């Protein structure tokens, strides 16, 4: 570092003045959730998103979802048998089901009907005697109705009643954020996953149903209906539970590494079989890349599937929905040329097997844990296949997708995610942290260790950010707060004083988070770069640039730069 000489005292004074005006209004929100007022959200939002005593009193162990789906009538009916362990004394539990669907009856393990009270999107089951801590209980919820129709899946979710090009029914479901209770009754909160699940879907016999896990049985009920039983042998979050009903054809292969192999099953419409066999050749190299960076595929017992869908795609665990036209990019486009070198949906949605399906956020407010890492995994794949420069070009393309409209982290307890910037801005934040930590070895070790430490775990903002701080060996608490809990980018404020041959850069961070600090690499010479450690307080360093106006921050950091260059007379005393 170069000390600031007397001729520059006036520069530092005005530099500080420019920072100080904004600093008076800064807040230092770090790991606390974003708070909301009662006027912003409704009772229904609170019931859906919060963990009241009627939810915390029990832990779901197993679901058996058994439903009949009628594509012609747009109607479903059936039951969900719920096995749970009692954690706290209670005589009442909360379950969830959208009001379009009717709770017909709730039965206990003895077949006795239990009283039910409905409120908004929830319903409360009352037991005739208190539930005792440690007991395992079982209830069966019978229900029926026309579920909410998905208008623009996967963003406006629900059940999609579609037809394929040959006029056959084609039924899918998307419900991330919206909630699985849009089509089946359950404890609809991301903090509680069953240890395993049986999914039984009865469909018209001319069609097939593809769900999560392994196909255990196909049973013809009568001349018109056939039931498909799929078993999931791992914990699964409710929104990942899926059905795909259509005239599917099937092909498969094995992904082998060492003595182990993973089954790869593909279900597509018959007239897309040739295109699918060509496009799905990307799956094996993708899995090889992801396993090398993130660790083993998290659900080998349930296999890996790609299932063609009429919507773009969704990360349904072990049964990834695919609707990307069997082309590279995202529906024929990309924000960089590198994005056209691979199939976005295959790569992004499969990345969620690690980030989202295995490592799951407890609250929808922290959906960034799913989507930021999922989006960043696209660059990991690009680097693995095409090299570092291609990956950085891909990441820079994401800057054009960021809106900076609201914080990436949402408010807790009301089932409300943050900004869609959780995809591009979140990925750019992670790429920034990779460079700021100063060690690729530490960075990639952190990604693998994260997937080992939190395999099949429910996590939150604090868990993930503190883990990253520990494993990277640097406290990035204020960095996470700025990128995730605030809207604007941190600003690298730089002023260069040129006096003859001497160039002095005075720099500091300008950010909403009061104690924001982050290492950053800057250009100090025409072909020379240096990592510096700015804080909110001005520091200085000498530069050797042929043109001071070419100064820049390494563009692999996602920050805003404000640069001012002043030229002084050399004889100034």
C-alpha positions as CSV (number, residue, x, y, z in Angstrom):
1,X,0.0,0.0,0.0
2,X,1.1,3.6,-0.7
3,X,0.4,6.2,2.0
4,X,-1.5,9.3,1.0
5,X,0.7,12.3,0.7
6,X,-0.3,15.9,1.5
7,X,-1.1,16.8,-2.1
8,X,-3.9,14.3,-2.0
9,X,-5.6,15.3,1.3
10,X,-8.3,17.3,-0.5
11,X,-9.0,14.2,-2.6
12,X,-9.5,11.9,0.4
13,X,-11.7,14.6,2.0
14,X,-14.1,14.7,-1.0
15,X,-13.9,11.0,-1.4
16,X,-15.0,10.5,2.2
17,X,-17.7,13.1,1.8
18,X,-19.2,11.2,-1.2
19,X,-19.3,8.0,0.8
20,X,-20.5,9.5,4.1
21,X,-23.8,10.9,2.8
22,X,-25.0,7.5,1.9
23,X,-23.5,5.7,4.9
24,X,-25.9,7.5,7.3
25,X,-28.8,5.5,5.9
26,X,-27.2,2.1,5.8
27,X,-28.4,-0.8,7.8
28,X,-26.4,-3.9,8.7
29,X,-28.8,-6.8,8.2
30,X,-26.7,-10.0,8.2
31,X,-28.2,-13.4,9.1
32,X,-31.6,-12.4,10.3
33,X,-34.6,-13.1,8.0
34,X,-36.3,-10.3,6.2
35,X,-39.3,-9.2,8.2
36,X,-42.8,-8.4,6.9
37,X,-45.8,-6.7,8.4
38,X,-49.2,-8.2,8.8
39,X,-50.6,-5.8,6.2
40,X,-48.3,-7.3,3.5
41,X,-49.5,-10.9,3.8
42,X,-52.7,-12.7,4.7
43,X,-53.7,-15.3,7.2
44,X,-53.6,-17.8,4.3
45,X,-49.9,-16.9,3.6
46,X,-49.0,-17.4,7.3
47,X,-50.8,-20.8,7.5
48,X,-49.0,-21.9,4.3
49,X,-45.6,-20.6,5.2
50,X,-45.1,-20.7,8.9
51,X,-44.3,-23.5,11.4
52,X,-47.1,-23.3,14.0
53,X,-47.5,-25.9,16.8
54,X,-49.9,-27.9,14.6
55,X,-47.0,-28.5,12.2
56,X,-44.1,-28.8,14.5
57,X,-45.8,-31.4,16.7
58,X,-45.2,-34.2,14.1
59,X,-42.6,-35.5,11.7
60,X,-43.7,-37.2,8.5
61,X,-42.0,-40.5,7.9
62,X,-43.9,-42.0,4.9
63,X,-46.5,-41.0,2.3
64,X,-48.5,-43.4,0.2
65,X,-50.2,-41.3,-2.4
66,X,-52.8,-43.3,-4.3
67,X,-54.9,-41.4,-6.9
68,X,-56.8,-41.9,-10.0
69,X,-56.4,-39.2,-12.7
70,X,-59.1,-38.7,-15.3
71,X,-57.6,-36.6,-18.2
72,X,-61.0,-36.3,-19.9
73,X,-62.8,-34.8,-16.9
74,X,-59.7,-32.9,-15.5
75,X,-60.4,-34.7,-12.2
76,X,-58.4,-36.5,-9.6
77,X,-59.6,-38.6,-6.7
78,X,-57.9,-40.9,-4.2
79,X,-56.1,-40.8,-0.9
80,X,-52.8,-40.1,0.9
81,X,-51.9,-42.3,3.8
82,X,-49.6,-40.4,6.1
83,X,-47.3,-42.1,8.6
84,X,-45.8,-39.7,11.2
85,X,-44.0,-39.6,14.5
86,X,-45.2,-37.4,17.3
87,X,-42.6,-34.9,18.4
88,X,-44.7,-32.7,20.8
89,X,-47.9,-33.4,22.8
90,X,-51.0,-32.4,20.7
91,X,-54.4,-33.5,19.7
92,X,-54.5,-31.6,16.5
93,X,-52.3,-31.4,13.3
94,X,-52.3,-29.1,10.3
95,X,-52.3,-30.5,6.7
96,X,-52.7,-28.7,3.5
97,X,-54.9,-28.9,0.4
98,X,-56.0,-26.3,-2.1
99,X,-59.7,-25.4,-1.8
100,X,-60.5,-26.6,-5.3
101,X,-60.1,-30.1,-3.8
102,X,-62.5,-31.6,-1.2
103,X,-61.4,-33.5,1.9
104,X,-63.9,-36.2,1.9
105,X,-62.8,-38.0,5.1
106,X,-59.9,-38.6,7.3
107,X,-59.5,-42.0,8.9
108,X,-57.2,-43.1,11.7
109,X,-55.3,-46.5,11.7
110,X,-58.4,-48.2,13.1
111,X,-60.6,-46.9,10.3
112,X,-62.4,-44.4,12.6
113,X,-63.3,-41.0,11.1
114,X,-61.6,-38.0,12.6
115,X,-63.1,-34.5,12.8
116,X,-61.7,-32.0,10.2
117,X,-61.8,-28.2,10.1
118,X,-60.8,-26.4,6.9
119,X,-59.3,-22.9,6.9
120,X,-58.0,-21.3,3.7
121,X,-55.6,-23.7,2.0
122,X,-55.1,-25.7,5.2
123,X,-57.2,-28.3,7.1
124,X,-56.8,-29.4,10.7
125,X,-57.3,-33.0,11.8
126,X,-58.5,-33.4,15.4
127,X,-57.8,-36.6,17.3
128,X,-60.1,-38.0,19.9
129,X,-57.2,-38.5,22.4
130,X,-53.9,-36.7,22.8
131,X,-50.9,-37.8,20.6
132,X,-48.1,-39.0,22.8
133,X,-44.5,-38.0,22.1
134,X,-42.6,-40.8,20.4
135,X,-45.7,-42.6,19.0
136,X,-45.9,-43.5,15.4
137,X,-49.4,-42.8,14.0
138,X,-51.1,-43.3,10.6
139,X,-54.0,-41.5,9.0
140,X,-55.6,-41.8,5.6
141,X,-56.9,-38.7,3.8
142,X,-59.5,-39.3,1.1
143,X,-60.0,-36.4,-1.3
144,X,-61.2,-35.5,-4.8
145,X,-61.8,-32.6,-7.1
146,X,-60.6,-30.7,-10.2
147,X,-57.1,-29.3,-9.3
148,X,-55.9,-25.8,-10.2
149,X,-54.9,-25.7,-13.9
150,X,-51.4,-24.7,-14.7
151,X,-51.7,-21.6,-16.9
152,X,-48.0,-21.0,-17.6
153,X,-46.0,-23.9,-16.1
154,X,-43.7,-24.1,-14.4
155,X,-44.0,-20.4,-13.3
156,X,-47.8,-20.4,-12.9
157,X,-48.1,-24.0,-11.7
158,X,-50.7,-26.7,-11.1
159,X,-51.9,-29.6,-13.2
160,X,-51.4,-29.2,-17.0
161,X,-54.1,-31.0,-19.0
162,X,-52.4,-31.1,-22.4
163,X,-52.5,-33.1,-25.6
164,X,-49.5,-34.3,-27.7
165,X,-49.2,-33.7,-31.4
166,X,-51.2,-36.9,-32.1
167,X,-54.1,-35.9,-29.9
168,X,-53.3,-38.1,-26.9
169,X,-53.8,-36.8,-23.4
170,X,-50.6,-35.5,-21.8
171,X,-50.8,-34.6,-18.1
172,X,-48.0,-33.1,-16.0
173,X,-47.7,-31.2,-12.7
174,X,-45.5,-28.3,-11.6
175,X,-45.8,-26.8,-8.1
176,X,-42.5,-25.4,-6.9
177,X,-43.3,-22.4,-4.6
178,X,-47.0,-22.9,-5.2
179,X,-47.0,-26.0,-3.1
180,X,-47.7,-29.7,-3.6
181,X,-51.1,-29.3,-1.9
182,X,-52.3,-28.0,-5.3
183,X,-52.9,-31.6,-6.2
184,X,-52.5,-33.8,-3.1
185,X,-52.9,-33.5,0.7
186,X,-49.7,-33.3,2.7
187,X,-47.8,-31.3,5.3
188,X,-46.9,-28.7,2.7
189,X,-43.7,-27.1,4.1
190,X,-40.2,-27.7,2.8
191,X,-38.8,-28.3,6.3
192,X,-40.3,-31.8,6.5
193,X,-39.6,-34.6,4.0
194,X,-40.8,-38.2,4.3
195,X,-38.0,-40.7,4.6
196,X,-39.5,-42.6,1.6
197,X,-42.7,-42.6,-0.4
198,X,-45.0,-44.8,-2.5
199,X,-46.7,-43.1,-5.5
200,X,-49.6,-45.0,-7.0
201,X,-51.2,-43.3,-10.0
202,X,-54.1,-44.9,-11.9
203,X,-54.5,-43.7,-15.5
204,X,-56.4,-44.7,-18.7
205,X,-54.9,-47.9,-19.9
206,X,-53.9,-46.5,-23.3
207,X,-51.4,-44.2,-21.3
208,X,-48.5,-44.6,-19.0
209,X,-47.6,-42.8,-15.8
210,X,-44.0,-41.9,-15.0
211,X,-43.2,-40.8,-11.4
212,X,-40.2,-40.5,-9.1
213,X,-38.1,-43.5,-8.0
214,X,-38.4,-47.1,-9.2
215,X,-41.3,-48.7,-10.9
216,X,-42.4,-51.5,-8.6
217,X,-45.6,-52.7,-10.2
218,X,-48.0,-52.1,-13.1
219,X,-51.5,-53.5,-12.4
220,X,-54.4,-53.5,-14.8
221,X,-57.5,-52.5,-12.8
222,X,-60.1,-53.3,-15.5
223,X,-60.5,-52.8,-19.2
224,X,-60.1,-49.1,-18.9
225,X,-57.7,-48.3,-16.1
226,X,-54.1,-49.2,-15.1
227,X,-52.2,-48.4,-11.9
228,X,-48.5,-47.6,-11.8
229,X,-46.7,-48.0,-8.4
230,X,-43.4,-46.0,-8.0
231,X,-41.3,-46.3,-4.9
232,X,-39.0,-43.5,-3.8
233,X,-36.3,-44.9,-1.5
234,X,-34.9,-41.5,-0.4
235,X,-36.2,-38.4,1.4
236,X,-38.1,-36.3,-1.1
237,X,-39.6,-32.8,-0.9
238,X,-43.3,-32.5,-1.6
239,X,-42.9,-30.2,-4.6
240,X,-40.6,-32.8,-6.3
241,X,-43.3,-35.4,-6.3
242,X,-44.6,-35.8,-9.8
243,X,-46.8,-37.5,-12.3
244,X,-46.2,-37.6,-16.1
245,X,-49.1,-39.2,-17.9
246,X,-48.9,-39.7,-21.6
247,X,-48.2,-42.0,-24.6
248,X,-44.5,-42.4,-23.6
249,X,-41.9,-44.7,-25.1
250,X,-38.9,-45.7,-23.1
251,X,-35.2,-46.2,-23.7
252,X,-32.4,-46.6,-21.2
253,X,-28.6,-46.9,-20.7
254,X,-26.2,-47.2,-17.8
255,X,-23.7,-44.7,-16.5
256,X,-20.7,-46.6,-15.1
257,X,-17.9,-45.3,-12.9
258,X,-15.6,-47.9,-11.4
259,X,-17.5,-50.8,-10.0
260,X,-20.8,-48.8,-9.7
261,X,-23.4,-48.0,-12.2
262,X,-26.4,-45.7,-12.3
263,X,-29.5,-46.5,-14.4
264,X,-30.5,-43.8,-16.9
265,X,-34.1,-44.0,-18.1
266,X,-35.6,-41.7,-20.7
267,X,-39.3,-41.3,-21.4
268,X,-40.3,-39.4,-24.5
269,X,-43.1,-39.2,-27.0
270,X,-42.6,-41.8,-29.8
271,X,-42.2,-39.2,-32.6
272,X,-39.3,-37.6,-30.7
273,X,-37.4,-40.8,-30.0
274,X,-34.6,-40.1,-32.6
275,X,-34.0,-36.5,-31.4
276,X,-34.0,-37.6,-27.8
277,X,-31.4,-40.3,-28.3
278,X,-29.2,-37.6,-29.9
279,X,-29.8,-34.9,-27.4
280,X,-29.6,-37.0,-24.3
281,X,-26.0,-38.0,-25.2
282,X,-25.2,-35.0,-23.0
283,X,-26.3,-36.8,-19.8
284,X,-23.3,-39.0,-19.2
285,X,-20.6,-36.3,-19.6
286,X,-22.8,-34.0,-17.5
287,X,-23.0,-36.5,-14.7
288,X,-19.3,-37.1,-14.9
289,X,-18.7,-33.3,-14.5
290,X,-21.1,-32.9,-11.7
291,X,-19.9,-35.9,-9.7
292,X,-16.3,-34.7,-10.1
293,X,-17.2,-31.2,-8.7
294,X,-20.1,-32.0,-6.3
295,X,-19.7,-35.6,-5.3
296,X,-21.7,-38.8,-6.2
297,X,-25.2,-38.5,-7.6
298,X,-27.4,-38.2,-4.4
299,X,-30.2,-40.7,-5.3
300,X,-28.6,-43.9,-6.9
301,X,-31.2,-46.1,-5.3
302,X,-33.9,-44.3,-7.3
303,X,-32.0,-44.0,-10.5
304,X,-32.0,-41.0,-12.9
305,X,-34.7,-40.2,-15.4
306,X,-35.5,-37.5,-18.0
307,X,-39.2,-37.3,-18.8
308,X,-40.4,-35.2,-21.8
309,X,-42.9,-32.5,-20.8
310,X,-45.0,-29.9,-22.6
311,X,-43.5,-27.2,-20.3
312,X,-39.8,-26.1,-20.2
313,X,-38.7,-28.3,-17.3
314,X,-38.6,-28.9,-13.6
315,X,-36.2,-30.7,-11.2
316,X,-38.5,-33.4,-10.0
317,X,-36.2,-35.7,-8.0
318,X,-35.0,-38.7,-10.0
319,X,-37.6,-37.9,-12.7
320,X,-36.4,-34.6,-14.2
321,X,-39.0,-32.9,-16.5
322,X,-37.6,-32.0,-19.9
323,X,-39.2,-29.7,-22.5
324,X,-36.4,-27.9,-24.3
325,X,-37.2,-29.0,-27.9
326,X,-34.2,-31.3,-28.0
327,X,-32.0,-28.4,-28.8
328,X,-29.1,-26.5,-27.1
329,X,-29.6,-23.3,-25.2
330,X,-32.8,-22.5,-23.4
331,X,-35.7,-22.9,-25.9
332,X,-33.4,-21.9,-28.8
333,X,-31.7,-18.9,-27.2
334,X,-29.0,-18.0,-24.7
335,X,-27.4,-14.8,-23.2
336,X,-23.9,-15.8,-24.5
337,X,-22.6,-17.9,-27.3
338,X,-21.4,-20.5,-24.8
339,X,-25.0,-21.0,-23.7
340,X,-25.7,-22.5,-27.1
341,X,-23.0,-25.2,-26.6
342,X,-25.2,-27.3,-24.3
343,X,-28.8,-28.1,-23.4
344,X,-29.7,-25.7,-20.6
345,X,-32.6,-27.7,-19.2
346,X,-30.7,-31.0,-19.0
347,X,-27.8,-29.2,-17.2
348,X,-29.7,-26.8,-14.9
349,X,-32.5,-29.1,-13.8
350,X,-30.1,-32.0,-13.2
351,X,-27.9,-29.8,-11.0
352,X,-30.9,-29.5,-8.7
353,X,-30.4,-33.2,-7.8
354,X,-27.6,-31.9,-5.7
355,X,-28.8,-28.3,-4.9
356,X,-32.5,-28.3,-4.2
357,X,-33.4,-32.0,-4.0
358,X,-30.5,-33.3,-1.8
359,X,-29.7,-30.0,-0.1
360,X,-33.1,-28.4,0.4
361,X,-34.0,-25.0,1.9
362,X,-36.3,-25.1,5.0
363,X,-38.3,-22.0,3.8
364,X,-39.2,-20.9,0.3
365,X,-37.6,-17.5,1.3
366,X,-34.2,-19.3,0.8
367,X,-35.0,-20.7,-2.6
368,X,-31.8,-19.0,-3.7
369,X,-30.0,-22.0,-2.2
370,X,-31.6,-24.1,-4.9
371,X,-31.5,-21.7,-7.8
372,X,-28.3,-19.7,-7.3
373,X,-26.2,-22.9,-7.0
374,X,-28.3,-24.5,-9.8
375,X,-27.6,-21.6,-12.1
376,X,-23.9,-21.5,-11.1
377,X,-23.7,-25.3,-11.9
378,X,-24.2,-24.4,-15.5
379,X,-20.9,-22.5,-15.5
380,X,-19.3,-25.5,-13.6
381,X,-20.4,-27.7,-16.5
382,X,-19.2,-25.2,-19.1
383,X,-15.8,-25.1,-17.4
384,X,-15.6,-28.8,-17.1
385,X,-16.4,-29.3,-20.8
386,X,-15.0,-26.2,-22.5
387,X,-12.5,-24.6,-20.1
388,X,-12.3,-21.7,-17.7
389,X,-12.5,-18.9,-20.3
390,X,-15.7,-20.3,-21.8
391,X,-17.2,-20.6,-18.3
392,X,-16.4,-17.0,-17.5
393,X,-17.8,-15.8,-20.8
394,X,-21.0,-17.7,-19.9
395,X,-21.1,-16.1,-16.4
396,X,-20.6,-12.6,-17.9
397,X,-23.6,-13.2,-20.2
398,X,-25.8,-13.6,-17.1
399,X,-25.2,-10.0,-16.2
400,X,-27.7,-9.0,-18.9
401,X,-30.4,-11.1,-17.1
402,X,-30.3,-9.4,-13.8
403,X,-33.1,-6.9,-12.9
404,X,-32.1,-5.7,-9.5
405,X,-35.8,-5.3,-8.6
406,X,-35.8,-6.6,-5.0
407,X,-33.7,-8.8,-2.6
408,X,-32.9,-12.3,-3.6
409,X,-33.8,-13.6,-0.2
410,X,-37.6,-13.5,0.5
411,X,-39.4,-13.0,3.8
412,X,-39.7,-16.0,6.1
413,X,-42.9,-17.7,7.2
414,X,-45.2,-16.6,4.4
415,X,-44.3,-19.0,1.6
416,X,-42.8,-16.1,-0.4
417,X,-39.6,-16.4,-2.5
418,X,-37.3,-13.5,-3.3
419,X,-36.5,-11.9,-6.6
420,X,-36.0,-14.0,-9.7
421,X,-32.6,-12.5,-9.6
422,X,-31.8,-15.6,-7.4
423,X,-30.9,-17.3,-10.7
424,X,-28.4,-14.9,-12.5
425,X,-27.5,-12.6,-9.6
426,X,-27.1,-15.5,-7.3
427,X,-24.9,-17.4,-9.7
428,X,-22.8,-14.2,-10.3
429,X,-22.4,-13.8,-6.5
430,X,-21.0,-17.3,-6.3
431,X,-18.6,-16.7,-9.2
432,X,-17.6,-13.5,-7.4
433,X,-16.9,-15.4,-4.2
434,X,-14.9,-18.0,-6.1
435,X,-12.5,-15.2,-7.2
436,X,-12.6,-13.3,-3.9
437,X,-11.6,-16.3,-1.8
438,X,-8.4,-16.4,-3.8
439,X,-8.1,-20.2,-4.1
440,X,-9.8,-22.5,-6.6
441,X,-8.6,-25.4,-4.5
442,X,-10.6,-24.1,-1.5
443,X,-13.6,-23.2,-3.6
444,X,-14.1,-26.5,-5.3
445,X,-13.3,-28.4,-2.1
446,X,-16.0,-26.4,-0.4
447,X,-18.6,-27.4,-3.1
448,X,-17.8,-31.1,-2.6
449,X,-17.8,-30.8,1.2
450,X,-21.1,-29.0,1.1
451,X,-22.7,-31.9,-0.7
452,X,-21.2,-34.4,1.8
453,X,-22.0,-32.4,4.9
454,X,-25.6,-31.6,3.9
455,X,-26.5,-34.6,1.8
456,X,-30.3,-35.2,2.1
457,X,-30.5,-32.3,4.6
458,X,-32.8,-29.3,5.2
459,X,-30.8,-26.1,5.5
460,X,-31.2,-22.3,5.7
461,X,-29.4,-19.1,5.0
462,X,-27.4,-19.1,8.2
463,X,-26.4,-22.8,7.8
464,X,-25.1,-22.4,4.3
465,X,-23.4,-19.0,4.6
466,X,-21.6,-19.9,7.9
467,X,-20.5,-23.2,6.3
468,X,-19.0,-21.3,3.4
469,X,-17.2,-18.9,5.7
470,X,-15.6,-21.7,7.6
471,X,-14.5,-23.8,4.7
472,X,-13.3,-20.9,2.6
473,X,-11.4,-19.5,5.6
474,X,-12.7,-16.0,5.3
475,X,-15.7,-14.2,6.7
476,X,-18.0,-13.3,3.8
477,X,-21.0,-12.5,6.1
478,X,-21.4,-8.9,4.9
479,X,-21.0,-10.0,1.2
480,X,-23.8,-12.5,1.5
481,X,-26.0,-9.8,3.2
482,X,-25.3,-7.3,0.4
483,X,-26.0,-9.6,-2.5
484,X,-28.9,-11.6,-1.0
485,X,-30.7,-9.3,1.4
486,X,-30.2,-6.0,-0.4
487,X,-31.2,-5.0,-4.0
488,X,-28.3,-2.9,-5.3
489,X,-24.8,-4.1,-6.1
490,X,-21.8,-3.1,-4.1
491,X,-20.0,-0.2,-5.7
492,X,-16.2,-0.1,-6.1
493,X,-15.6,3.7,-5.8
494,X,-12.3,4.7,-7.4
495,X,-10.6,8.0,-7.9
496,X,-7.2,8.3,-9.7
497,X,-5.0,11.3,-9.2
498,X,-2.5,11.8,-12.0
499,X,0.4,14.1,-11.3
500,X,3.2,13.8,-13.9
501,X,4.3,10.2,-13.9
502,X,2.6,9.5,-10.6
503,X,-0.8,7.7,-10.5
504,X,-2.5,7.2,-7.1
505,X,-5.7,5.3,-6.8
506,X,-7.9,6.0,-3.8
507,X,-10.7,3.3,-3.4
508,X,-13.4,2.1,-1.1
509,X,-16.6,0.1,-1.1
510,X,-19.9,1.9,-1.2
511,X,-22.7,-0.5,-0.1
512,X,-25.9,-0.7,1.9
513,X,-24.4,-3.2,4.4
514,X,-22.5,-1.0,6.8
515,X,-19.4,-3.1,7.3
516,X,-19.2,-4.5,3.7
517,X,-15.7,-5.7,2.8
518,X,-14.6,-8.0,0.0
519,X,-11.3,-8.7,-1.7
520,X,-11.3,-7.8,-5.3
521,X,-8.8,-7.9,-8.2
522,X,-8.0,-4.7,-10.0
523,X,-5.9,-3.6,-12.9
524,X,-2.7,-1.8,-11.6
525,X,-0.7,-1.9,-14.8
526,X,-1.3,-2.5,-18.5
527,X,-0.7,-6.2,-18.0
528,X,-0.7,-6.4,-14.3
529,X,-3.5,-7.3,-11.9
530,X,-3.5,-7.3,-8.1
531,X,-5.9,-8.4,-5.4
532,X,-6.7,-5.6,-2.9
533,X,-8.8,-5.6,0.3
534,X,-11.2,-2.6,0.2
535,X,-13.4,-1.7,3.1
536,X,-15.8,1.2,3.6
537,X,-12.7,3.3,4.6
538,X,-10.6,4.8,1.7
539,X,-7.2,3.2,0.9
540,X,-4.7,4.0,-1.7
541,X,-2.3,2.3,-4.1
542,X,0.1,3.3,-6.9
543,X,-0.8,2.5,-10.5
544,X,1.3,2.2,-13.6
545,X,-1.2,2.5,-16.5
546,X,-0.4,4.0,-19.9
547,X,-3.9,5.4,-19.8
548,X,-5.5,5.8,-16.3
549,X,-8.9,5.6,-17.9
550,X,-8.3,1.9,-18.7
551,X,-8.4,1.1,-15.0
552,X,-10.9,-1.6,-14.2
553,X,-12.1,-4.2,-11.7
554,X,-11.7,-7.8,-12.9
555,X,-15.0,-8.4,-14.8
556,X,-15.4,-11.8,-13.2
557,X,-16.5,-9.9,-10.1
558,X,-20.2,-8.8,-10.2
559,X,-19.8,-5.3,-8.9
560,X,-20.5,-1.7,-10.0
561,X,-17.5,0.5,-10.6
562,X,-17.5,4.3,-10.3
563,X,-14.3,5.8,-11.6
564,X,-13.1,9.4,-11.6
565,X,-9.7,10.5,-13.0
566,X,-8.2,13.9,-12.0
567,X,-5.1,15.4,-13.6
568,X,-2.9,17.7,-11.5
569,X,-0.2,20.1,-12.5
570,X,3.1,18.6,-11.6
571,X,4.4,21.8,-10.0
572,X,1.4,21.9,-7.6
573,X,2.7,22.3,-4.0
